[in-house]
């Protein structure tokens, strides 16, 4: 399984990845692709968190979303998929929408080597980031992949250097009030979101729904996975 990976990262790198424990919060378009790349690269311990079920609206962009999986818990479907890729991976499943004290409890539960934030709702996203920074946990956070077309404009930087992305702006604003202006990496795009790609959607836990093309969330997820893997390997 690791023959091609070992040619690139050597036996020492394979061992580092096998020993690592990564927490991935949110298993949608971004988080789903991130966690699969981590699994395929050989991360030996994964804690995956998502309280949602697969819906038909997920099919255009989410890895596990098919007509056969509609209605199933995302975290459960991912556990089965990841174990089919690497049966030796130690996978902990938390099928919950986590926030407040429960989020703190999960963060304190294990000595994670990295945290991937793929939450798309502002308040729990900021809460997770804040506590990761306070606990000194290495973190990469995905900003908005919706409303974007051009993959060449996707970047990785410290949160303080992110720009243009509306979600990144709101995250910076909230965190600044909490005394955090820097200290973790974000994946974001400098492409502007067209206004006609958004609709008001008060029926969900977000105020608006933004159109999304198939390939952008996977690109964000792959960028997130690359940050985790390269930092664990010291590359």
N, C-alpha and C positions, 0 to 999 in steps of 0.2 A: 504493500500500500504506500509506503513512504519512499520508495526507490527514487522517484524523480525529485521529491522534496529534499531528500538527503543530499543529492548531488549539489543542491543550491545552498543548503544551510548546514550541512555536515552532521555527523552523528551527535555532536554536542548540542546543536540546535534542535534536533529531534527530541532529545532528552529534556531540554528546557520547555519545549511546547507540551510534551506529555505531562510534565509536572505542574503546568500552569492551571490556574482556576480563573475562569472569566465569567462574569455576571452579565447577561444580556437582558435588558428590560425593554419589552416591546418587540413583538414578533410579526409585525406587519411587513410592508414592502421593503423597508430598510433593514429592520432587525432580523427578518427572516433570512435574507441573503447574507448578512453579516455572520449569523450564527452558523450557517452551513459552511461558509468559507473557513471559519475557525475550526470546525469539526474536520473538514477535509485536510486542513493543514496539520492536524494532529494535536490540537489542544485536548488535553486529557480529562479536564473537569469543566463542566459547563452547568451553570445555574440559569435556567430560562424562565422568564416571567411574562405572562400575558393572561388576562382574564376574559378575553374576547373569543367569540366563535367566528368561523369562516362564513362570510356572506358572499352573495353573487357579485356585489360591487367590488370585491377584492380580486376577482379573477383577472382583471386587466394588468395586474402588477405584482401580486404576491405569490411567492414561490410554491406554497402548498395549496393555493386556492384553485380547486377544480370543481366541476359539478358534483363529483363524488364526495368531496369533503365539506360541502356547504352544511352548516349547522354544527360541525364538530368543533371541539375546543382546540384552538391553535396550538397551545403548548403541548397537548397530548399528541396531536398529529406530528408536530416537530420531533417529539421524543422518539416516536416510532421511525421517522425518517432518518434522524441522526444515528440511531442505533443500527439501522440498515447500512449506513455508510461506515461506521466504526463501532462494532459491538463492544469494544473495550473502553469506550468513552464513558466516563461517570457523569450521568446527567441527572440533575435535580430539577424537577418541574414544580413551578408555583403558578397555578391557574387562578390568579387573582389580579384585580386592578389594585395595585398597592399604592398607599399614600400614608402620610402622617407617621404615627408610631410604628405601624407595620413595616413601612419602608426602612425606618431606622433599624428595626429588629433584623431585617434581612441583610442590610449592609454590615451589621455587627456580627452576623452569624458565622461568617467565614472570612478568612484572610485572603480576599480576592487579589489576584495579580493585576486585574484590569476590569473596568466596568464599561459597558457599551450602553449609552442612553439612546434608545430609539423610540422614546415616547413622543406622541404628536399632540398632546394636550398640555397647555402652558403651565398650569399650576403644579401638577405632579412632576413635570419635567424640571422646573426650577427647584422644587423641593429635593429631588434626587441629586441634582448637580450640587446644590448647596451642601448637602450632607456628605457627599463624596469628597468635596474640597475640604470640608471641616475635618474629615477623618483621614485625609491624606491618601485617598484611594486614586490611583491613576484612572483617568476617565477620558473617553472620547464621546462627544455628543453630536448627534445628527441634527442639523437645522432643516429648513424646509426643502423637500425635493419636489413638492407639487408645484404646478404652474411653470415648470422649467422644461426646455427642449434641448439645450446645447450642453452636452457632457463636457466639452472642453473648458467650460467656465466653473467646473467644480474644483474646489480648493480645500486644503487642510491648513489650519492656522490656529494660533492661540485665539481664544474667544475675543480678546481685546482688538484683534486685527480684522475680525469679520466685518463685512459691510454689505449694504444693499438688501440683503435678505430680511424680510419683515419679521420672521420668527426670531432670527438672531438679534434683531433690534430689541424685541420685547424681552428676550432672555437676558440680554445685557442690562436693560433698564431695571428689571426685577432684581437681578443679582447685585446691581450697584447699590440698591437700597439696603441690601443685606451685607454690604461691605466687600463684595467680591467683584473684581474687575478683570482678573486675569487668572491664569493657573491651570487651565485645561484646554484640550484641543477640541476643535469643532470641524465638522465637514459641512461646507456650505457652498452655495452657488451665488455668483455676483449677477446672474441673469435676473432681470426684472420680471415680475409676474404680471401678465396682462389683466386688466380689470375685468374684461369680459370672460375670463376663465374662472371667476368666482361667483358663487350664489349664496345668498343667505340661507342658513340651514339650522334654525333654532331647535329642531327635533333631536339633534345630536349633542354630544358634550363639547362641541365647538360651535362658534357663532357662524362660521362660513364653511362651505365645502369648496375645495379648489380642484380643478381638473388636473389629471395626472396621466402622463404617457408611460408605457410599459417599462422602458429601460432606465428611467431616472432613479427611482428608488433602489433598484439593484446596484446601480453605480455608487450611490451613497453608501449602501451597505458594504460593498466591496472596499470602498475607501476606509470605512470604519474598521473592517477586519484587518486591512493592511497596516493601519496605525497600531492596532493591538499587537499583531505578530511582529512587526519591526521593532517596536519598543521592548517587547519581551526578549527578543533576540539581540537587542542592543545595536540594531542596524540604523 
